[in-house]
Amino acid sequence: MNQYDVAIIGSGPGGYVAAIRCAQLGMKTAIIEKYSTLGGTCLNVGCIPSKALLDSSHHYEDAVKHFEEHGIEIPGEIKVNLEQMIARKQGVVDQTTKGIEFLMSKNKIDVYQGVGSFKDATHVNITKEDGEETIEAKNIIIATGSKPSSLPFINIDKERIITSTEALKLKEIPKHLIVIGGGVIGLELGQVYKRLGAEVSVVEFMDRIIPGMDGALSKELAKVMKKQKVKLNLSHKVKSVERKGDEVIVKADDKKGNEVTLTGDYCLVSVGRKPYTEGLNAEAAGVKLDDRGRVEVNEHLQTNVSNIYAIGDVVKGAMLAHKAEEEGTLVAEILAGQKPHIDYNLIPGVVYTWPEVAAVGKTEEQLKEEGVDYKVGQFPMRALGRARASMDIDGFVKILADKDTDEVLGVHMIGARCADLIAEGVTAMEFRASAEDISRMSHAHPTFAEAVKEAALAATDDRALHI
Ligand SMILES: Cc1cc2nc3c(=O)[nH]c(=O)nc-3n(C[C@H](O)[C@H](O)[C@H](O)COP(=O)(O)OP(=O)(O)OC[C@H]3O[C@@H](n4cnc5c(N)ncnc54)[C@H](O)[C@@H]3O)c2cc1C
């Protein structure tokens, strides 16, 4: 029987990063993945393919709507070749997952393809296509991730009533895509198909889209999406989703309790994701799950069984690839006797719509709830030369800082390239910068990053220069 210092079940961003860090720290490491490709949800059916389709559809929209204004004329009709678009996306996924295979072999990590299930606290059975194998490990990390969740009355048929996984490989552009859930995944994929020509209706239970983020971001994104002619049905409680031939009929109650019926040809159910522990046989090792089916862990991500840890989407916290990665690194370093730390308040959140939305730290709503005395500095993208040059004028940067100490408590932004710009907010907050610290740093001109400096100036005695 093969023996390891550490065995990791699941090869998503949590699992594969944990494996690399364990190997770097000198541990004999194995990783077990039930699918034939490594990389988990993120690389196969999540972050990477969705961004590939967002990029392709963005190019198409630019070509149709904006090229002429830029002085670029394309003779003849500009058409979408969806098959090619999906094939390019798959090419990106294949290249990326192969990259993980390379990293596993470079770091001398043994990869097992099969379903991993606990035999006991130190043994994992691997059910492969061609039989069973058991390995022994001193420590085991559960990194089995998550799966799309649904509502109890919805029957996901994977043809017309679909999850994000199917939405990433449709064979036709929907005529009318109904998206249930106005969160990150629904809005990103909704925008892909809107750009490609579908009518898109979002049905959201809460009174705003991207409910977890700062209210100002929800408001601005809703404004832009309405301009893009995405229909937002807020405060709508979906009560049935039925398929009739090629039609999908969604019924919901609006705020006043009136029934609203939407008829489309596809319905994307994006109401969140649930932790995935099926087939893991956690009971055999005595590992406890919490009341929401997540693996229960302490602040060191250790389960109730001392040599078993869990990371990523399968434990509490934001379901984000970079959160899973940080946790993978943390557990590896704990196993090596180090004392790492994650500040969960500083895990940024990003929505890759256009304009992009990104945030780190506390929202204004949270600060109010916590009774913190804060000040706000906000700067609109449209006041930037860079934004006008590329015609990306929607959005703003908003900085929240402590009223007395000027320490930055939250950075919230919507606009072009905010997914990348938020790193400045994270860096500043990681070093406990004040708004004035940011405002005194030189920001290259012309860039979108100047909005961060200007928002910091606005938070520092209302000193923005360009507005
Ligand atoms: C459409 C979409 C877009 C997204 N976009 C982003 C984004 O832009 N940015 C971001 O940060 N996050 C994004 N996410 C979320 C992100 O994908 C997850 O947070 C991340 O993948 C979680 O990583 P993980 O390692 O915990 O689990 P996963 O990536 O889910 O990986 C778990 C792996 O474990 C395997 N596994 C499960 N059980 C077993 C078993 N018993 N034996 C062997 N293998 C097993 C699974 O097959 C899977 O490969 C997106 C998700 C979706 C669906």
PDBQT file of the ligand as one rigid body, heavy atoms in Angstrom, charges set to zero:
ROOT
HETATM    1  C1  LIG A 501     -19.725  29.420 -13.330  1.00  0.00    +0.000 C 
HETATM    2  C2  LIG A 501     -18.810  29.686 -12.174  1.00  0.00    +0.000 A 
HETATM    3  C3  LIG A 501     -17.956  30.772 -12.205  1.00  0.00    +0.000 A 
HETATM    4  C4  LIG A 501     -17.098  31.015 -11.148  1.00  0.00    +0.000 A 
HETATM    5  N1  LIG A 501     -16.262  32.092 -11.226  1.00  0.00    +0.000 NA
HETATM    6  C5  LIG A 501     -15.418  32.347 -10.209  1.00  0.00    +0.000 A 
HETATM    7  C6  LIG A 501     -14.505  33.424 -10.297  1.00  0.00    +0.000 A 
HETATM    8  O1  LIG A 501     -14.465  34.150 -11.287  1.00  0.00    +0.000 OA
HETATM    9  N2  LIG A 501     -13.674  33.643  -9.250  1.00  0.00    +0.000 N 
HETATM   10  C7  LIG A 501     -13.707  32.859  -8.119  1.00  0.00    +0.000 A 
HETATM   11  O2  LIG A 501     -12.939  33.101  -7.196  1.00  0.00    +0.000 OA
HETATM   12  N3  LIG A 501     -14.552  31.816  -8.024  1.00  0.00    +0.000 NA
HETATM   13  C8  LIG A 501     -15.401  31.544  -9.037  1.00  0.00    +0.000 A 
HETATM   14  N4  LIG A 501     -16.237  30.462  -8.956  1.00  0.00    +0.000 N 
HETATM   15  C9  LIG A 501     -16.198  29.645  -7.723  1.00  0.00    +0.000 C 
HETATM   16  C10 LIG A 501     -15.006  28.690  -7.746  1.00  0.00    +0.000 C 
HETATM   17  O3  LIG A 501     -15.080  27.886  -8.885  1.00  0.00    +0.000 OA
HETATM   18  C11 LIG A 501     -14.975  27.850  -6.481  1.00  0.00    +0.000 C 
HETATM   19  O4  LIG A 501     -15.018  28.684  -5.356  1.00  0.00    +0.000 OA
HETATM   20  C12 LIG A 501     -13.721  27.016  -6.417  1.00  0.00    +0.000 C 
HETATM   21  O5  LIG A 501     -13.627  26.152  -7.524  1.00  0.00    +0.000 OA
HETATM   22  C13 LIG A 501     -13.682  26.184  -5.129  1.00  0.00    +0.000 C 
HETATM   23  O6  LIG A 501     -12.520  25.431  -5.114  1.00  0.00    +0.000 OA
HETATM   24  P1  LIG A 501     -12.409  24.064  -4.299  1.00  0.00    +0.000 P 
HETATM   25  O7  LIG A 501     -11.012  23.614  -4.476  1.00  0.00    +0.000 OA
HETATM   26  O8  LIG A 501     -12.926  24.245  -2.934  1.00  0.00    +0.000 OA
HETATM   27  O9  LIG A 501     -13.426  23.053  -4.995  1.00  0.00    +0.000 OA
HETATM   28  P2  LIG A 501     -13.729  22.658  -6.498  1.00  0.00    +0.000 P 
HETATM   29  O10 LIG A 501     -13.112  23.561  -7.462  1.00  0.00    +0.000 OA
HETATM   30  O11 LIG A 501     -15.191  22.440  -6.569  1.00  0.00    +0.000 OA
HETATM   31  O12 LIG A 501     -12.971  21.260  -6.660  1.00  0.00    +0.000 OA
HETATM   32  C14 LIG A 501     -13.346  20.122  -5.970  1.00  0.00    +0.000 C 
HETATM   33  C15 LIG A 501     -12.871  18.911  -6.731  1.00  0.00    +0.000 C 
HETATM   34  O13 LIG A 501     -13.028  17.770  -5.910  1.00  0.00    +0.000 OA
HETATM   35  C16 LIG A 501     -13.446  16.673  -6.711  1.00  0.00    +0.000 C 
HETATM   36  N5  LIG A 501     -14.085  15.690  -5.838  1.00  0.00    +0.000 N 
HETATM   37  C17 LIG A 501     -15.212  15.847  -5.122  1.00  0.00    +0.000 A 
HETATM   38  N6  LIG A 501     -15.456  14.733  -4.380  1.00  0.00    +0.000 NA
HETATM   39  C18 LIG A 501     -14.454  13.871  -4.667  1.00  0.00    +0.000 A 
HETATM   40  C19 LIG A 501     -14.140  12.578  -4.209  1.00  0.00    +0.000 A 
HETATM   41  N7  LIG A 501     -14.879  11.956  -3.286  1.00  0.00    +0.000 N 
HETATM   42  N8  LIG A 501     -13.035  11.974  -4.705  1.00  0.00    +0.000 NA
HETATM   43  C20 LIG A 501     -12.249  12.601  -5.626  1.00  0.00    +0.000 A 
HETATM   44  N9  LIG A 501     -12.508  13.836  -6.077  1.00  0.00    +0.000 NA
HETATM   45  C21 LIG A 501     -13.584  14.466  -5.595  1.00  0.00    +0.000 A 
HETATM   46  C22 LIG A 501     -14.386  17.325  -7.697  1.00  0.00    +0.000 C 
HETATM   47  O14 LIG A 501     -14.541  16.501  -8.842  1.00  0.00    +0.000 OA
HETATM   48  C23 LIG A 501     -13.656  18.626  -8.002  1.00  0.00    +0.000 C 
HETATM   49  O15 LIG A 501     -12.790  18.464  -9.081  1.00  0.00    +0.000 OA
HETATM   50  C24 LIG A 501     -17.091  30.162 -10.013  1.00  0.00    +0.000 A 
HETATM   51  C25 LIG A 501     -17.940  29.047  -9.971  1.00  0.00    +0.000 A 
HETATM   52  C26 LIG A 501     -18.784  28.815 -11.042  1.00  0.00    +0.000 A 
HETATM   53  C27 LIG A 501     -19.678  27.608 -10.982  1.00  0.00    +0.000 C 
ENDROOT
TORSDOF 0
